[in-house]
């Protein structure tokens, strides 16, 4: 098994916090500021109370950013239902919620995602124990630990989620581990030391007057922890 330092620090701005009336421009601004990937939150108004956008928007956006890795965070009640349509947009990764899939169907969702040609990510809400994830972590490309309740941007970071990240990192030295929710320069050290290497950050980056500086700072913290 390759050593942990082969992991790469990646910063993915959450475009949910951007000016959605200028979505392509905002994505371009993030990419030019040094984003390693873009994190797109898809909410169905069912699994979470909010509603954002679906595959038609992604299908118009992706051709403008052919070289940019799109991680679709699917906060939807029926993750199997949207796999094929999201694959058709050209999105590279489909991250679904374990809570939506149900323990007995998570492997089916993962298999369908991979058959569709995308990487598979699996996410859990703050109230879901990390142990529920463990049976599937040999099947996925990334795990996403939520440090806020999914559904709305701008929430306060929950530091008590860090043991979940530590647990996964101890067991899976080379797995991409994402953290999402209220992540900023103030708490990136906790995330990085716990073992997260894929950092989703919304307001801290998007609302900054100097997003490139924030992205660089977050990335440096993770790189230092990996080293």
N, C-alpha and C positions, 0 to 999 in steps of 0.2 A: 504494500500500500504506500503511495507517495506521501512524503512528509507534509505536515500541515502548511508549511510556508509556501507550498505550491498554490494555495488559495490566493485569489486576487481580490483586492478591495474594489468594490464597485458602488458608485453613488447613483441612485435613481430618483430624480425629482418626481414628486407626485403632482401630476398636472391638474388634479382636482382643485387645487388651491390657486390655480392661475385664473386669468380672465378668460372664461370659456367662450366669450364672444370673439376672441382672437386666438383660437386654439392652435392653429398652425404656427402663428407668429410666436406664441408662447413656447411651443415645443422647440422651435428654431432657436429661441433665446436660451433655453436650457441646454441644448446640444452645444451651442457656441460657447456656453459658460463652462463646458467640461463634463457634462453628464455622461456617465458610462452607459446608461440605458434610461428609458422612460417607463414610469409606472403609471398605468392607466386603470382607474377604478371604475368598474362596471357594476352598477347597483340596480336591482330590479324592482325596488319598492316593496319587496316581499320578504326576502331574507334579511334585508335591512330596511329601515323606514324611508330612506332617501331614494331618489331616482336620478341617474346621471345619463349615460348614453350607451348605445349598443353597437353592434357590428357595422351598421351603415356609416356611422361617424368614423369608426376605425378604418373602414374600407376607403374612405376618402382621404384620411390622414396618412396612412401608411405609405402610399406611393410617393409622397413628398419627403419621406424619411426612410428610404429603402435600406440604408446602411445602419440604421439605428435599431437596437434591440428593444422590442416592445414586450413588456411583461404585463399581461392582462390580469388584474386582480379581480376575479369574478365573485363578487358578493351577490350571488344569485341562488335562488332556492332549488333550481334544477340544473346543476352544472353540466350534466350529460347533454342537455338540450342544446347548448350553445357551442359545443366543441367544434363541430364542422364549420359553422358560419364564421367563427373567429379564425379558424385555420385558413379559410378562404381569403381573409383580409391580408394575410401575410404575417400576422403576429407570431413572434418566436416562442413565447412562453405563455402557458395558460395555468394560472394559479387559482385553484378552487378551495373552498372551505370544507374541512372535514365534517363540520357540523351539518352542512347542507347535504353532503353525500350520504351520510349514515355509514357506520362502520362496515356494514356488509357490502357496500357498493363502491367504496373508495378505490379499490383495486381496479374495478371496472372503469371508473372515470380516468384513472391514470393510464390504463391500457388504451382507451379510446383517444386520449390526448396524444399519446406517442404514435399511435397508428395514423393520426391526422398530420403527423410531421412536426409537432411542436414539443418543446420541453415541458415537463410536468412539474408544477409547484403545488404544494399543499400548505394551507394556512389554518391557524386556530385562533379563536377569540380568547380574550383574557381569562374567561371562566372555565375554559376547557383544559383539563390536565394534560401536561406534555406526554404522559404515558400513553394517551390515546393515539398519538402520532407514531409511536415507535414501530408498530408492525408494518408501516408503509414506507419507512425512510430508506429502505434498500431499493425501492421502486421509483423514487422521485429524483428530480434534478435539484430541487430547492425546497426548503421549508421556510415558511414565513410566520414569525412570531408577532402577533399583534400586541402592541403596547398601549392601545386605546380600544374602545369599543368600535367596531367597524360601522361605517355609515355616514360619518360626518368628519370634515377636516377641522383642524384647529383645536383638538382636544389636548388635555394635559397628559404628558408621558407618565407611564406607570413603571417605576423602577423595580417593583416586586415581580416583574415578568423576567428579570435577568436570569434567575435560576433555571428557567426553561431552556434558555439559550445555552447555558453552561452544560446542562444535562445532554442536550443533543450534540454539542461539540465534543464532549467527552466520549461519546459513543461513535460519532461519525466525524473523524478528523478531516475528511476531505469534502464533505457536503457543503454546498452553498447554503448559508443560513442568513435569511433576511430578517430585518426588524422594521416594523412599520407603526408609526403613531407618535406624533409629538417629538420626533427626534431632532435635535439641534446641537449646536456647538457646546451647549451647557451640559448635555448628557451623553454625547457620543462616546466619551471615554468609558462609561459604564457598559455601553453596547459592545464596543470593540473588545474590552477586556473579557466580557462574557463569552465572546467567540463569534459574534456576528460579522460577516464580511460583505453582505449586500444591504446597503443602507437606503431605506426609503425615507425621504424627507420632503415635506410639503411646504408649509408656511415659512419655515426657517430659510429655505432656499428661494422659493418663488416670490415671497414678499420682500426679500432683501434688495437693497439698492445695489449690492455687489454680489450677485449669486455666484459668480466665478470664485470669489474669495471664500464663500461659505462651502462650496463643493470641495475646493482644495483643502480647506481645514478639516472637513469631515473625513476626506480620503486619507490625509496624513495621519490622523488618529488611528484609523483602521490599519494602515500600513505599519505603523509603529507597533501595534498590538500583534500583528501577524509575524513581525520580525522577532 
